[in-house]
Amino acid sequence: MSEQVLDDRADHPEEACGVFAVYAPGRRVANLTFDGLYALQHRGQESAGMAVSDRSSITVVKNMGLVSHVFDDRTLASLPGDLAIGHTRYSTTGASNWRNAQPSYRSIGEYGFALGHNGNLTNTAALAQEIGMLPGMVSSDTDVMAELLSLHFPPQKLDSSGGVDSSATDDELGPLVGALKLVLPRLEGAFSLVIMDAERIIGVRDPHGFRPLCLGSLEEGWVIASESPALDVIGADFIREVEPGEMVVIDRSGVRSLHPFGSDLPDPKLCIFEFVYFARPDSKLLGREVHGARRAMGERLAHTRLVAADLVMGVPDSGIPAAEGYALASGIPYGQGLVKNRYIGRTFIAPDPSSRVSAVRRKLNALSENIAGKRLVVVDDSIVRGTTTRAMVKLLREAGAKEVHIRISSPPYRWPCFYGIDTPLRDGLLAATASLEEIETFLGADSLAYLPLEDLRLAIGRDHGFCDACLTGSYPTVIEGSLS
Ligand code: SF4
């Protein structure tokens, strides 16, 4: 019997990574980085790491496990320095092992830099081939990116046909910025990056802006983070989002905004699932608190997919804001029907795939007094494989529910993501081939309904471009063979 790592959230698309960077002259920043990463733990739980500079050298500490497992007081005390980057990882390309934990570090002679990446490149194979990395040598897209940067030290001046003029090598900004100016335009796909050398931190967002990245200020300096709660937790003020296609360089001269991808940028394509599921509810994206958007999704779900019922409940925790909204708009009482064991790690070893059912049992239990004899509306944000939703419906019925009506606050998830979210290929996606009725039967639900895409956009309420490729099959970039 083969062992495999199963995920107790197998019915949700899985997050990619969280990135964090801080520049605070005169202040020890290892603890700030720890707190920032802790606030971003939901974006990746497989490994954590940070790189800290004391202005003469960069020290990298990283390991497998949660932020609180990788760092303790002693480790943090051994990391002096006033600028740092940090990373929490969920592997979407490359294996889940120490070698792929981030930040990635490279040295070129005396000069060193470190890199943390959220997202997936979609031209990794071509880039790797171009720089002579054989398939067996490539451990991840981040690895290829770091290698590519290393090869551009000192930055090469291209002739005019190369599209980069000599002003790209700006001594004042250091050789890392020069190398980035040359390398970034060649990357395709999704990348929100934090990068550092001994003197500066840098944040980069790809031209589509698939993954979020924001800028904050401290009394003594500056912070860059995947999501705004990582600023809140260390007392930083939110300044603004890093724009798609922007590079911010932070050093003793302050914050400078550069545009290495030029001015002819594609339409922005923020991942719509950041609003549905990935981002923390207290995150602010496009000036909107995510919790409010999720409640609005539930309200629209009630308007478009109403059913007679006695109780509305959410699947903890991600389905709860939309369930609140559904209850508010429908007038059906809201209550709890499931209790979640909060002390279970996100992944664990189970003997075979059939154990997903027991994975749900370990994680969720029903409140039978609340649900016995009742017609339930059960709200969740998404269904990927359907196995855990099916087990949950069974659990609710065994606890006495009279009817179970599943309501999903996003459209059917039909296409794989190539932009930094771990989803199965099409044949593993329940909605890719099955009809609504077939899914309903598979889940054992009395009814099933999804929120239409137009209502999802209206609930988010922002006139902004979104990636919705996993819902529509319309990918914003060319997808070539990527690492798996
Ligand atoms: S394909 Fe889906 S999960 Fe991936 S970036 Fe686009 S919207 Fe997000």
Residues whose N, C-alpha, C, O or C-beta is under 5 A from the ligand:
A	BS01	SF4	C271 I272 F273 P416 C417 F418 Y419 I421 C467 D468 A469 C470
